Amino acid sequence: MRVKCVICDTLHELPNDLPLAKKLRNRPIHTFMCTECSERISENTHTRIATGKFRFFRTSSKFDEEF
């Protein structure tokens, strides 16, 4: 199955028997993000959290203070 990353628009080939390929086929609302983009986003998020100015807006303030 050919898929396109939503961030970098590169084409990737997924084996048809992967659960991710089945999820993308059956539920078109789900999107695919390549591993390079997901790693880059997670690294940037961790560096923003390390600065101490990052706030979680969907959680309680008690969780933010513990984090």
PDB file of N, CA, C and O in Angstrom, chain B, residues numbered from 101:
ATOM      1  N   MET B 101       0.843  -1.166   0.000  1.00  0.00           N
ATOM      2  CA  MET B 101       0.000   0.000   0.000  1.00  0.00           C
ATOM      3  C   MET B 101       0.893   1.235   0.000  1.00  0.00           C
ATOM      4  O   MET B 101       1.818   1.342   0.804  1.00  0.00           O
ATOM      5  N   ARG B 102       0.614   2.145  -0.890  1.00  0.00           N
ATOM      6  CA  ARG B 102       1.370   3.386  -0.947  1.00  0.00           C
ATOM      7  C   ARG B 102       0.682   4.428  -0.083  1.00  0.00           C
ATOM      8  O   ARG B 102      -0.529   4.628  -0.178  1.00  0.00           O
ATOM      9  N   VAL B 103       1.467   5.092   0.763  1.00  0.00           N
ATOM     10  CA  VAL B 103       0.946   6.123   1.648  1.00  0.00           C
ATOM     11  C   VAL B 103       1.822   7.358   1.548  1.00  0.00           C
ATOM     12  O   VAL B 103       2.989   7.285   1.163  1.00  0.00           O
ATOM     13  N   LYS B 104       1.242   8.480   1.898  1.00  0.00           N
ATOM     14  CA  LYS B 104       1.953   9.752   1.840  1.00  0.00           C
ATOM     15  C   LYS B 104       1.971  10.379   3.217  1.00  0.00           C
ATOM     16  O   LYS B 104       0.945  10.444   3.894  1.00  0.00           O
ATOM     17  N   CYS B 105       3.138  10.841   3.630  1.00  0.00           N
ATOM     18  CA  CYS B 105       3.277  11.505   4.924  1.00  0.00           C
ATOM     19  C   CYS B 105       2.538  12.846   4.865  1.00  0.00           C
ATOM     20  O   CYS B 105       2.638  13.567   3.872  1.00  0.00           O
ATOM     21  N   VAL B 106       1.801  13.179   5.924  1.00  0.00           N
ATOM     22  CA  VAL B 106       1.024  14.406   5.934  1.00  0.00           C
ATOM     23  C   VAL B 106       1.887  15.644   6.144  1.00  0.00           C
ATOM     24  O   VAL B 106       1.450  16.756   5.849  1.00  0.00           O
ATOM     25  N   ILE B 107       3.101  15.469   6.647  1.00  0.00           N
ATOM     26  CA  ILE B 107       3.957  16.622   6.920  1.00  0.00           C
ATOM     27  C   ILE B 107       4.947  16.869   5.787  1.00  0.00           C
ATOM     28  O   ILE B 107       5.029  17.986   5.277  1.00  0.00           O
ATOM     29  N   CYS B 108       5.697  15.850   5.387  1.00  0.00           N
ATOM     30  CA  CYS B 108       6.752  16.063   4.388  1.00  0.00           C
ATOM     31  C   CYS B 108       6.343  15.639   2.980  1.00  0.00           C
ATOM     32  O   CYS B 108       7.117  15.838   2.044  1.00  0.00           O
ATOM     33  N   ASP B 109       5.163  15.066   2.799  1.00  0.00           N
ATOM     34  CA  ASP B 109       4.614  14.663   1.494  1.00  0.00           C
ATOM     35  C   ASP B 109       5.493  13.664   0.740  1.00  0.00           C
ATOM     36  O   ASP B 109       5.497  13.656  -0.491  1.00  0.00           O
ATOM     37  N   THR B 110       6.226  12.834   1.449  1.00  0.00           N
ATOM     38  CA  THR B 110       6.987  11.783   0.784  1.00  0.00           C
ATOM     39  C   THR B 110       6.144  10.524   0.720  1.00  0.00           C
ATOM     40  O   THR B 110       5.339  10.254   1.612  1.00  0.00           O
ATOM     41  N   LEU B 111       6.335   9.760  -0.335  1.00  0.00           N
ATOM     42  CA  LEU B 111       5.599   8.521  -0.521  1.00  0.00           C
ATOM     43  C   LEU B 111       6.359   7.368   0.113  1.00  0.00           C
ATOM     44  O   LEU B 111       7.580   7.272  -0.015  1.00  0.00           O
ATOM     45  N   HIS B 112       5.636   6.499   0.793  1.00  0.00           N
ATOM     46  CA  HIS B 112       6.213   5.326   1.435  1.00  0.00           C
ATOM     47  C   HIS B 112       5.392   4.109   1.040  1.00  0.00           C
ATOM     48  O   HIS B 112       4.224   4.227   0.669  1.00  0.00           O
ATOM     49  N   GLU B 113       6.002   2.961   1.122  1.00  0.00           N
ATOM     50  CA  GLU B 113       5.335   1.704   0.810  1.00  0.00           C
ATOM     51  C   GLU B 113       5.152   0.915   2.106  1.00  0.00           C
ATOM     52  O   GLU B 113       6.120   0.607   2.802  1.00  0.00           O
ATOM     53  N   LEU B 114       3.892   0.592   2.418  1.00  0.00           N
ATOM     54  CA  LEU B 114       3.579  -0.221   3.588  1.00  0.00           C
ATOM     55  C   LEU B 114       3.118  -1.601   3.126  1.00  0.00           C
ATOM     56  O   LEU B 114       2.363  -1.708   2.160  1.00  0.00           O
ATOM     57  N   PRO B 115       3.560  -2.649   3.801  1.00  0.00           N
ATOM     58  CA  PRO B 115       3.008  -3.977   3.489  1.00  0.00           C
ATOM     59  C   PRO B 115       1.514  -4.017   3.802  1.00  0.00           C
ATOM     60  O   PRO B 115       1.064  -3.426   4.783  1.00  0.00           O
ATOM     61  N   ASN B 116       0.761  -4.707   2.975  1.00  0.00           N
ATOM     62  CA  ASN B 116      -0.694  -4.736   3.118  1.00  0.00           C
ATOM     63  C   ASN B 116      -1.166  -5.439   4.379  1.00  0.00           C
ATOM     64  O   ASN B 116      -2.294  -5.216   4.819  1.00  0.00           O
ATOM     65  N   ASP B 117      -0.327  -6.283   4.969  1.00  0.00           N
ATOM     66  CA  ASP B 117      -0.774  -7.041   6.136  1.00  0.00           C
ATOM     67  C   ASP B 117      -0.490  -6.344   7.474  1.00  0.00           C
ATOM     68  O   ASP B 117      -0.767  -6.914   8.529  1.00  0.00           O
ATOM     69  N   LEU B 118       0.049  -5.143   7.448  1.00  0.00           N
ATOM     70  CA  LEU B 118       0.283  -4.409   8.689  1.00  0.00           C
ATOM     71  C   LEU B 118      -1.033  -3.873   9.259  1.00  0.00           C
ATOM     72  O   LEU B 118      -1.926  -3.502   8.497  1.00  0.00           O
ATOM     73  N   PRO B 119      -1.163  -3.828  10.573  1.00  0.00           N
ATOM     74  CA  PRO B 119      -2.376  -3.246  11.163  1.00  0.00           C
ATOM     75  C   PRO B 119      -2.557  -1.768  10.796  1.00  0.00           C
ATOM     76  O   PRO B 119      -3.686  -1.297  10.662  1.00  0.00           O
ATOM     77  N   LEU B 120      -1.448  -1.040  10.633  1.00  0.00           N
ATOM     78  CA  LEU B 120      -1.540   0.365  10.249  1.00  0.00           C
ATOM     79  C   LEU B 120      -2.130   0.517   8.850  1.00  0.00           C
ATOM     80  O   LEU B 120      -2.927   1.424   8.611  1.00  0.00           O
ATOM     81  N   ALA B 121      -1.749  -0.356   7.929  1.00  0.00           N
ATOM     82  CA  ALA B 121      -2.296  -0.305   6.579  1.00  0.00           C
ATOM     83  C   ALA B 121      -3.793  -0.591   6.594  1.00  0.00           C
ATOM     84  O   ALA B 121      -4.556   0.046   5.868  1.00  0.00           O
ATOM     85  N   LYS B 122      -4.209  -1.537   7.410  1.00  0.00           N
ATOM     86  CA  LYS B 122      -5.630  -1.842   7.507  1.00  0.00           C
ATOM     87  C   LYS B 122      -6.405  -0.675   8.093  1.00  0.00           C
ATOM     88  O   LYS B 122      -7.510  -0.371   7.642  1.00  0.00           O
ATOM     89  N   LYS B 123      -5.831  -0.018   9.099  1.00  0.00           N
ATOM     90  CA  LYS B 123      -6.488   1.124   9.708  1.00  0.00           C
ATOM     91  C   LYS B 123      -6.626   2.275   8.706  1.00  0.00           C
ATOM     92  O   LYS B 123      -7.654   2.951   8.668  1.00  0.00           O
ATOM     93  N   LEU B 124      -5.596   2.487   7.905  1.00  0.00           N
ATOM     94  CA  LEU B 124      -5.649   3.555   6.908  1.00  0.00           C
ATOM     95  C   LEU B 124      -6.646   3.237   5.802  1.00  0.00           C
ATOM     96  O   LEU B 124      -7.293   4.140   5.271  1.00  0.00           O
ATOM     97  N   ARG B 125      -6.774   1.978   5.457  1.00  0.00           N
ATOM     98  CA  ARG B 125      -7.727   1.581   4.416  1.00  0.00           C
ATOM     99  C   ARG B 125      -9.168   1.713   4.880  1.00  0.00           C
ATOM    100  O   ARG B 125     -10.019   2.223   4.151  1.00  0.00           O
ATOM    101  N   ASN B 126      -9.438   1.254   6.087  1.00  0.00           N
ATOM    102  CA  ASN B 126     -10.813   1.191   6.570  1.00  0.00           C
ATOM    103  C   ASN B 126     -11.324   2.493   7.164  1.00  0.00           C
ATOM    104  O   ASN B 126     -12.533   2.722   7.196  1.00  0.00           O
ATOM    105  N   ARG B 127     -10.447   3.329   7.623  1.00  0.00           N
ATOM    106  CA  ARG B 127     -10.855   4.598   8.230  1.00  0.00           C
ATOM    107  C   ARG B 127     -10.070   5.732   7.571  1.00  0.00           C
ATOM    108  O   ARG B 127      -8.964   6.051   8.008  1.00  0.00           O
ATOM    109  N   PRO B 128     -10.620   6.335   6.543  1.00  0.00           N
ATOM    110  CA  PRO B 128      -9.859   7.349   5.799  1.00  0.00           C
ATOM    111  C   PRO B 128      -9.531   8.611   6.597  1.00  0.00           C
ATOM    112  O   PRO B 128      -8.697   9.404   6.161  1.00  0.00           O
ATOM    113  N   ILE B 129     -10.154   8.814   7.738  1.00  0.00           N
ATOM    114  CA  ILE B 129      -9.856   9.992   8.539  1.00  0.00           C
ATOM    115  C   ILE B 129      -8.463   9.895   9.168  1.00  0.00           C
ATOM    116  O   ILE B 129      -7.842  10.920   9.448  1.00  0.00           O
ATOM    117  N   HIS B 130      -7.966   8.672   9.393  1.00  0.00           N
ATOM    118  CA  HIS B 130      -6.631   8.498   9.959  1.00  0.00           C
ATOM    119  C   HIS B 130      -5.582   8.881   8.927  1.00  0.00           C
ATOM    120  O   HIS B 130      -5.745   8.627   7.734  1.00  0.00           O
ATOM    121  N   THR B 131      -4.518   9.487   9.395  1.00  0.00           N
ATOM    122  CA  THR B 131      -3.459   9.929   8.494  1.00  0.00           C
ATOM    123  C   THR B 131      -2.161   9.217   8.833  1.00  0.00           C
ATOM    124  O   THR B 131      -2.008   8.651   9.915  1.00  0.00           O
ATOM    125  N   PHE B 132      -1.235   9.255   7.893  1.00  0.00           N
ATOM    126  CA  PHE B 132       0.045   8.587   8.048  1.00  0.00           C
ATOM    127  C   PHE B 132       1.126   9.632   8.256  1.00  0.00           C
ATOM    128  O   PHE B 132       1.161  10.646   7.559  1.00  0.00           O
ATOM    129  N   MET B 133       2.015   9.382   9.224  1.00  0.00           N
ATOM    130  CA  MET B 133       3.177  10.221   9.433  1.00  0.00           C
ATOM    131  C   MET B 133       4.403   9.324   9.459  1.00  0.00           C
ATOM    132  O   MET B 133       4.435   8.331  10.185  1.00  0.00           O
ATOM    133  N   CYS B 134       5.414   9.670   8.668  1.00  0.00           N
ATOM    134  CA  CYS B 134       6.607   8.823   8.579  1.00  0.00           C
ATOM    135  C   CYS B 134       7.392   8.882   9.892  1.00  0.00           C
ATOM    136  O   CYS B 134       7.178   9.768  10.719  1.00  0.00           O
ATOM    137  N   THR B 135       8.288   7.937  10.062  1.00  0.00           N
ATOM    138  CA  THR B 135       9.044   7.851  11.318  1.00  0.00           C
ATOM    139  C   THR B 135       9.973   9.041  11.505  1.00  0.00           C
ATOM    140  O   THR B 135      10.179   9.489  12.633  1.00  0.00           O
ATOM    141  N   GLU B 136      10.538   9.564  10.416  1.00  0.00           N
ATOM    142  CA  GLU B 136      11.438  10.717  10.531  1.00  0.00           C
ATOM    143  C   GLU B 136      10.696  11.933  11.070  1.00  0.00           C
ATOM    144  O   GLU B 136      11.201  12.643  11.939  1.00  0.00           O
ATOM    145  N   CYS B 137       9.498  12.169  10.551  1.00  0.00           N
ATOM    146  CA  CYS B 137       8.712  13.321  11.021  1.00  0.00           C
ATOM    147  C   CYS B 137       8.239  13.122  12.456  1.00  0.00           C
ATOM    148  O   CYS B 137       8.272  14.063  13.248  1.00  0.00           O
ATOM    149  N   SER B 138       7.805  11.929  12.802  1.00  0.00           N
ATOM    150  CA  SER B 138       7.334  11.704  14.170  1.00  0.00           C
ATOM    151  C   SER B 138       8.486  11.809  15.176  1.00  0.00           C
ATOM    152  O   SER B 138       8.290  12.312  16.283  1.00  0.00           O
ATOM    153  N   GLU B 139       9.679  11.343  14.807  1.00  0.00           N
ATOM    154  CA  GLU B 139      10.833  11.491  15.692  1.00  0.00           C
ATOM    155  C   GLU B 139      11.228  12.952  15.840  1.00  0.00           C
ATOM    156  O   GLU B 139      11.570  13.397  16.936  1.00  0.00           O
ATOM    157  N   ARG B 140      11.181  13.701  14.738  1.00  0.00           N
ATOM    158  CA  ARG B 140      11.529  15.116  14.795  1.00  0.00           C
ATOM    159  C   ARG B 140      10.542  15.877  15.679  1.00  0.00           C
ATOM    160  O   ARG B 140      10.950  16.736  16.460  1.00  0.00           O
ATOM    161  N   ILE B 141       9.269  15.575  15.565  1.00  0.00           N
ATOM    162  CA  ILE B 141       8.262  16.248  16.385  1.00  0.00           C
ATOM    163  C   ILE B 141       8.434  15.890  17.851  1.00  0.00           C
ATOM    164  O   ILE B 141       8.317  16.757  18.717  1.00  0.00           O
ATOM    165  N   SER B 142       8.712  14.613  18.143  1.00  0.00           N
ATOM    166  CA  SER B 142       8.887  14.224  19.544  1.00  0.00           C
ATOM    167  C   SER B 142      10.141  14.857  20.150  1.00  0.00           C
ATOM    168  O   SER B 142      10.127  15.253  21.316  1.00  0.00           O
ATOM    169  N   GLU B 143      11.224  14.957  19.377  1.00  0.00           N
ATOM    170  CA  GLU B 143      12.432  15.620  19.882  1.00  0.00           C
ATOM    171  C   GLU B 143      12.170  17.089  20.161  1.00  0.00           C
ATOM    172  O   GLU B 143      12.583  17.607  21.199  1.00  0.00           O
ATOM    173  N   ASN B 144      11.486  17.766  19.242  1.00  0.00           N
ATOM    174  CA  ASN B 144      11.179  19.185  19.457  1.00  0.00           C
ATOM    175  C   ASN B 144      10.272  19.380  20.659  1.00  0.00           C
ATOM    176  O   ASN B 144      10.436  20.344  21.407  1.00  0.00           O
ATOM    177  N   THR B 145       9.329  18.489  20.853  1.00  0.00           N
ATOM    178  CA  THR B 145       8.434  18.587  22.004  1.00  0.00           C
ATOM    179  C   THR B 145       9.204  18.397  23.299  1.00  0.00           C
ATOM    180  O   THR B 145       8.974  19.119  24.269  1.00  0.00           O
ATOM    181  N   HIS B 146      10.112  17.436  23.324  1.00  0.00           N
ATOM    182  CA  HIS B 146      10.906  17.205  24.537  1.00  0.00           C
ATOM    183  C   HIS B 146      11.815  18.388  24.840  1.00  0.00           C
ATOM    184  O   HIS B 146      12.017  18.716  26.010  1.00  0.00           O
ATOM    185  N   THR B 147      12.367  19.035  23.823  1.00  0.00           N
ATOM    186  CA  THR B 147      13.201  20.212  24.084  1.00  0.00           C
ATOM    187  C   THR B 147      12.358  21.375  24.579  1.00  0.00           C
ATOM    188  O   THR B 147      12.818  22.152  25.417  1.00  0.00           O
ATOM    189  N   ARG B 148      11.114  21.516  24.073  1.00  0.00           N
ATOM    190  CA  ARG B 148      10.233  22.576  24.560  1.00  0.00           C
ATOM    191  C   ARG B 148       9.812  22.310  25.997  1.00  0.00           C
ATOM    192  O   ARG B 148       9.700  23.246  26.789  1.00  0.00           O
ATOM    193  N   ILE B 149       9.579  21.055  26.345  1.00  0.00           N
ATOM    194  CA  ILE B 149       9.223  20.713  27.720  1.00  0.00           C
ATOM    195  C   ILE B 149      10.400  20.997  28.647  1.00  0.00           C
ATOM    196  O   ILE B 149      10.203  21.438  29.779  1.00  0.00           O
ATOM    197  N   ALA B 150      11.612  20.752  28.182  1.00  0.00           N
ATOM    198  CA  ALA B 150      12.802  20.961  29.010  1.00  0.00           C
ATOM    199  C   ALA B 150      13.042  22.430  29.316  1.00  0.00           C
ATOM    200  O   ALA B 150      13.695  22.743  30.311  1.00  0.00           O
ATOM    201  N   THR B 151      12.533  23.344  28.490  1.00  0.00           N
ATOM    202  CA  THR B 151      12.737  24.766  28.760  1.00  0.00           C
ATOM    203  C   THR B 151      11.949  25.232  29.972  1.00  0.00           C
ATOM    204  O   THR B 151      12.317  26.221  30.605  1.00  0.00           O
ATOM    205  N   GLY B 152      10.873  24.535  30.303  1.00  0.00           N
ATOM    206  CA  GLY B 152      10.064  24.916  31.442  1.00  0.00           C
ATOM    207  C   GLY B 152       8.946  25.875  31.098  1.00  0.00           C
ATOM    208  O   GLY B 152       8.141  26.206  31.968  1.00  0.00           O
ATOM    209  N   LYS B 153       8.867  26.333  29.858  1.00  0.00           N
ATOM    210  CA  LYS B 153       7.819  27.267  29.445  1.00  0.00           C
ATOM    211  C   LYS B 153       6.678  26.562  28.729  1.00  0.00           C
ATOM    212  O   LYS B 153       5.727  27.210  28.291  1.00  0.00           O
ATOM    213  N   PHE B 154       6.758  25.267  28.606  1.00  0.00           N
ATOM    214  CA  PHE B 154       5.740  24.481  27.901  1.00  0.00           C
ATOM    215  C   PHE B 154       4.614  24.164  28.865  1.00  0.00           C
ATOM    216  O   PHE B 154       4.862  23.730  29.990  1.00  0.00           O
ATOM    217  N   ARG B 155       3.355  24.379  28.426  1.00  0.00           N
ATOM    218  CA  ARG B 155       2.201  24.074  29.255  1.00  0.00           C
ATOM    219  C   ARG B 155       1.283  23.121  28.525  1.00  0.00           C
ATOM    220  O   ARG B 155       1.063  23.259  27.322  1.00  0.00           O
ATOM    221  N   PHE B 156       0.748  22.159  29.247  1.00  0.00           N
ATOM    222  CA  PHE B 156      -0.274  21.280  28.713  1.00  0.00           C
ATOM    223  C   PHE B 156      -1.618  21.960  28.935  1.00  0.00           C
ATOM    224  O   PHE B 156      -1.980  22.237  30.079  1.00  0.00           O
ATOM    225  N   PHE B 157      -2.364  22.234  27.875  1.00  0.00           N
ATOM    226  CA  PHE B 157      -3.622  22.937  28.017  1.00  0.00           C
ATOM    227  C   PHE B 157      -4.802  22.004  28.214  1.00  0.00           C
ATOM    228  O   PHE B 157      -5.864  22.460  28.639  1.00  0.00           O
ATOM    229  N   ARG B 158      -4.665  20.734  27.928  1.00  0.00           N
ATOM    230  CA  ARG B 158      -5.787  19.815  28.062  1.00  0.00           C
ATOM    231  C   ARG B 158      -5.728  18.993  29.336  1.00  0.00           C
ATOM    232  O   ARG B 158      -6.533  18.078  29.511  1.00  0.00           O
ATOM    233  N   THR B 159      -4.815  19.287  30.210  1.00  0.00           N
ATOM    234  CA  THR B 159      -4.696  18.536  31.449  1.00  0.00           C
ATOM    235  C   THR B 159      -4.935  19.471  32.625  1.00  0.00           C
ATOM    236  O   THR B 159      -5.061  20.684  32.456  1.00  0.00           O
ATOM    237  N   SER B 160      -4.994  18.906  33.784  1.00  0.00           N
ATOM    238  CA  SER B 160      -5.174  19.726  34.970  1.00  0.00           C
ATOM    239  C   SER B 160      -3.858  20.403  35.349  1.00  0.00           C
ATOM    240  O   SER B 160      -2.778  19.940  34.983  1.00  0.00           O
ATOM    241  N   SER B 161      -3.967  21.482  36.071  1.00  0.00           N
ATOM    242  CA  SER B 161      -2.770  22.208  36.478  1.00  0.00           C
ATOM    243  C   SER B 161      -1.935  21.396  37.466  1.00  0.00           C
ATOM    244  O   SER B 161      -0.723  21.589  37.561  1.00  0.00           O
ATOM    245  N   LYS B 162      -2.576  20.497  38.195  1.00  0.00           N
ATOM    246  CA  LYS B 162      -1.855  19.655  39.140  1.00  0.00           C
ATOM    247  C   LYS B 162      -0.878  18.746  38.396  1.00  0.00           C
ATOM    248  O   LYS B 162       0.237  18.514  38.863  1.00  0.00           O
ATOM    249  N   PHE B 163      -1.302  18.229  37.229  1.00  0.00           N
ATOM    250  CA  PHE B 163      -0.419  17.388  36.439  1.00  0.00           C
ATOM    251  C   PHE B 163       0.743  18.200  35.873  1.00  0.00           C
ATOM    252  O   PHE B 163       1.867  17.702  35.802  1.00  0.00           O
ATOM    253  N   ASP B 164       0.484  19.447  35.470  1.00  0.00           N
ATOM    254  CA  ASP B 164       1.547  20.314  34.943  1.00  0.00           C
ATOM    255  C   ASP B 164       2.616  20.569  35.991  1.00  0.00           C
ATOM    256  O   ASP B 164       3.807  20.578  35.678  1.00  0.00           O
ATOM    257  N   GLU B 165       2.200  20.776  37.229  1.00  0.00           N
ATOM    258  CA  GLU B 165       3.171  21.058  38.283  1.00  0.00           C
ATOM    259  C   GLU B 165       4.037  19.841  38.583  1.00  0.00           C
ATOM    260  O   GLU B 165       5.225  19.975  38.879  1.00  0.00           O
ATOM    261  N   GLU B 166       3.439  18.652  38.504  1.00  0.00           N
ATOM    262  CA  GLU B 166       4.212  17.433  38.759  1.00  0.00           C
ATOM    263  C   GLU B 166       5.182  17.153  37.628  1.00  0.00           C
ATOM    264  O   GLU B 166       6.250  16.583  37.849  1.00  0.00           O
ATOM    265  N   PHE B 167       4.820  17.549  36.422  1.00  0.00           N
ATOM    266  CA  PHE B 167       5.656  17.257  35.266  1.00  0.00           C
ATOM    267  C   PHE B 167       6.857  18.165  35.279  1.00  0.00           C
ATOM    268  O   PHE B 167       7.700  18.086  34.385  1.00  0.00           O
TER     269      PHE B 167
END
